[in-house]
Amino acid sequence: MIHVENISKSFDGTPVLRGMSTVFDKGKTNLIIGQSGSGKTVFLKCLLGLFETDSGRIKFENKALDEMTNKDRSILRQEIGMVFQGSALFDSMTVEENIMFPMQMFTKKEDEEIRERANQVIKRVNLINANEKFPDEISGGMKKRVAIARSIVMNPKYLFCDEPNSGLDPKTAILIDNLIQEITEEYDITTVINTHDMNSVMEIGEKIVFLKNGKKAWEGTKKEIFNTDNEAVTNFVYSSDLFKKVREVYLKN
Amino acid sequence: MKILSNIGKYFLMLQNVFGKFTKWRILKQLILKDIDTLIIGSLGIVAFISFFVGGVVSIQTALNLENPLLPKNLIGFATRQSVILEFAPTFISVIMAGKVGSYITSSIGTMRVTEQIDALEVMGINTYNYLVFPKIVALSLYPLIICLSMFLGVFGGYIACVYGGFSSSTEFIEGIQLDFIPFHVTYAFIKTAFFSFILATIPSYHGYYMTGGALEVGKASTVSFVWTSVVIILLNYLITQLLLT
């Protein structure tokens, strides 16, 4: 569980996050949505400790990030898996080496044992015949799978994903969404996803936080998002005709 | 003010490079890879440039010895002094700032742009140590390149001089042995050791702290080349002043 208490962050005097508070539950897929420039990525980077907040507090299982020693932070970071928007795979390593890397770095296991575990997660994310390929030899969807495999190879407690299905076709995007949700349930982890994708919201949004101008403008579940009167949310989520019609049908039924 | 801030950030980076160390089995692979790319990969160009520049230095010296009273062994003497004192340690370092420096800046810069450095940080890795330390270790072998450059520079001078008909082989060899001061070689290697550290760290700094996209990677490489060259030239002046005067 992650508690976010009233955090603010600004860059060169320009506020990006303004008093953001929320709670991300364990074993759930938590989605952060909002327009471009609403502060989603900065918020995620604050959660990861890549940006220091100006004020407020982030607690991982009641342990405040700002009170942690370097050693505590280092331990916490080994419990975090992260899927970056562009996958952030290491160019100089093969798919298998990318996935083995966190284990080689943080465990004392032999290479054979590490390879075995890497192959388990490769199988779990349905990557076929890609072990020896380099990141520039595989498709966008496969890169996301490799990034997911690398993020779960150490059995993390927390999984963060920054727009995991950006640049993917709708079918692959849904497969990636479902894979993340399955992994969240299977590993019982706290998953936080930044997304623009309304399909993701409808498919896997167990908890949705809507950000507007660096503030939490709304939060609820995917069911509640159909019924909300919050104009900012409805304008954002139901901006396309398709989703407007989906909502009308849902409310009629 | 910006320069002062950058200098401060550079020294903070150096402090972090020697902070938390990366696991040896990973570091070993990175060091070997950097030795291959930065040292082995530079041998060809250094050998080519050194041989021909040595030859040109010798021909230029020969053509400027118009007075028949001046001994021909001065050609060998001048070639040796130019190559050992300045050409090999300093000018090869400036050339390497272009070759190796640009590679280091663009490779680290690309990792920054594609969030690979963020990925390492999220894993709890000391990215300064992971990215910069192997380059410092690999470039500690840089004096070997300079040694090769010195040899090939003088050898190129010998070939150009003797086969160009400017002096006899005996006169050239006599020249390269004339008034030889072993400290000049020590001085050249002391300079080289400092330059190797500069070659590893300034381009790393520019790559690590770059912001933006692919275009900025190119700009960062250019800026890195300029600053590495400037620091090498200034340091060259300072070390020469301290050691030879």
Interface residues (C-beta under 8 A of the other chain):
Chain A: K45 L48 L50 N70 R73 S74 I75 L76 R77 Q78 I80 M82 F84 Q85 G86 A88 L89 F90 D91 S92 P102 Q104 M105 F106 F160
Chain B: K20 T22 K23 R25 I26 K33 T110 M111 T114 E115 Q116 D118 A119 E121 V122 M123 G124 I125
